[in-house]
């Protein structure tokens, strides 16, 4: 499986709005995946806040986010059919066999599946499979970008705490 594509939002300035959205989303996908760079398995799993949020858990959660917004919302398959947790909180739970390599690969594969699922869609195409009801792809892209940006910020803070500790 190839690495996430190298995209820079600056390169998309004169591109279509959809390409611009995708460039920003890909930058944040890549940044979140890279938050695990150079960490030991113990560091990636270390709990530094009262919630279930860990660096490895953030990337695992981001994998579920991809599947919610670009599988469930597009295909209308249930979370059980997709094989993902029913709630966002559950998506942070780490299993014994969750490793940095395994979670990163699952995240990369989910991101690639998301790109394929949206490749033929326009920003005004309506996705029918979300619990909120029908939503245009434009709204979904903005929501995913917001969520990824928040989680990248969380990851930055957790990495700072690891370095300070």
N, C-alpha and C positions, 0 to 999 in steps of 0.2 A: 504494500500500500504506500503510495507516495506521500510525502509530507504535505501539510496544508499548503495551498498555493500562496506564493508571496504576492500580496496585493498591498498597495499603498493608496490611501484615499486621495492623496495628491495626484496620483496618476489617473484618477477617474474624474477630475474636475470637468473636463469637456465631454464626458460620456453621458449616456442616458441616466435618468434618475434611478432606474432599477440597478444599473451597474454601480452607481455611487453608493446606494444602500448596501449592495452586496460587498463592495470594497470595505466599507466601515464595519460591517458584520464580520467579514473574514479577518480583519485586523484584530478585532476583539476576541474572536474564536482562537486565533493563534496566540494572542497574549495570554489568555487564560490557560491554554495548553502549556505554554512555556513557563507558567508559574511554578511548575514542578522541576524545572531545570536545576541540576546540581544538588538536589535534595536526596537524603537517604530515605528509605522506606519509613523509618521511625519519624523523621521530621515531617514528611508528607502527611502522616496520620496524626501528628501531635495536635492535641486539643488545646487551644490558647484562649478560647472564649467560652462562655457558659453554654452556648448553643452547640449543635452538632457540627458546626462549620469547621472544617479542616481544609487544608489545601487540596488533598486528594479528594475529599468529599465535594469540594467546589467543582472540580473537573467532572466528577461522577454526576453531580447534579446538572451541570451544563449539558452532559450527554442526554440526560432525560429531557431537558428543555428542548433540545433539537428534535427529539422524537415526539414530544407533545405538539410542538408548533408545526413541524414539517412532515409528520407521519399522521398522527391522530387528526389534526385539523384538516389535512388534505384528503386522506383516505377514508376518514370517518371510522377507522378501526378503533376498538376500545383499548384502553391502557393494558388490560389483561391480555388481549390478543397480541399487542405489541411486545408485551413482556416487561413493562415498566411499572414502577410503584404507582399506587392510586393517588398519593398526595406528594406535594413538593418536599415536605419535611422528611418523608421516608427516602427520598432520593439521595440524601446526604449520608445515609447509613452505609458504613463500610463493612464488607464481608471479609472473612479471613483470607480469601484468595484474591482480593483486590490489591493489585500492585501498581506501582507507577507505570510500568510498561503496559500492563493490561488496560488500565483506565485511560491512558493517553491514546492507545490504539482504538479503543471503543469510541472515544470522543472524535478522533479523526474520521473513523468510519461513519459515525452519525452525521458529522458535518458534510461529508461527501454525499451521503444519502439525501441530506437536506438540499444541497445544491442541485442534485439530479431531480428531486421532486419539484423544485421551483423553476427549473430551467425553461419550461415551456409556458409558464404562467406570466401574466401581466400584473402590474401593481393594482389594478382595479378588479382583478379576478377575486371572486368571493370564495373563501374556504368555509366549508359547511360543518366541519367536525369538532369545533371547539365548544366547550360547555357554556360559553358566553353567548353562543349563537353564531350566525354567519358573520364573518369578518373579512374585509378586503386584505389582500396580501400586503398592501402598503402599511396598514395598521399593524399587522403581524410583524413585519420587518422592524418597524419602530419599537414595538414592544420587546422583541428579542434583542435589539441593539441596546435598549435601556437596561434590560436584565443583565446582558453580558458586561456592559460598562460598570454596573454596580458590583458585579462579582469580581471584575478585574481590580476594582478598588479594594474590595475585601481581601483579595489575594495579595495585593501590595502591602496592606497593613499586616497581614499574617506573616509575610516574609520578613518584614521589618522586625516583628516580634521575635522571630526565630533567630535573626542575626544579633539582636540585642540580648537574647537569653543565653 
